[in-house]
Amino acid sequence: MNETFFFFFKGTLYHNEDWDSLFDMGKRFLELQPDTPKVFYIWGHAYEFDIYPERWKQFDEFCRLMSNNKDIFYGTNKEVLIY
């Protein structure tokens, strides 16, 4: 895999458009018991949270939901690409 992969990679959701399904999709991801690695990829820009400032707190709650799971690899774009 190389860096061109990300030009064709479809994220799981765009936080600014798919906000209402963020928690539901995250919970479903946590319930998976896959045989092969899966990716939960949220894309967007942090400055977009400034449009709806209350989302910072909600996103923090979502990060707590998804964090500290021994079965999940947490990585940057580059780390996921080379994983």
PyMOL commands that set and color helices and strands:
alter all, ss='L'
color gray80, all
select helices_A, chain A and resi 5-8+19-31+46-51+54-66+77-82
alter helices_A, ss='H'
color red, helices_A
select strands_A, chain A and resi 13-14+42-43
alter strands_A, ss='S'
color yellow, strands_A
deselect
rebuild
show_as cartoon
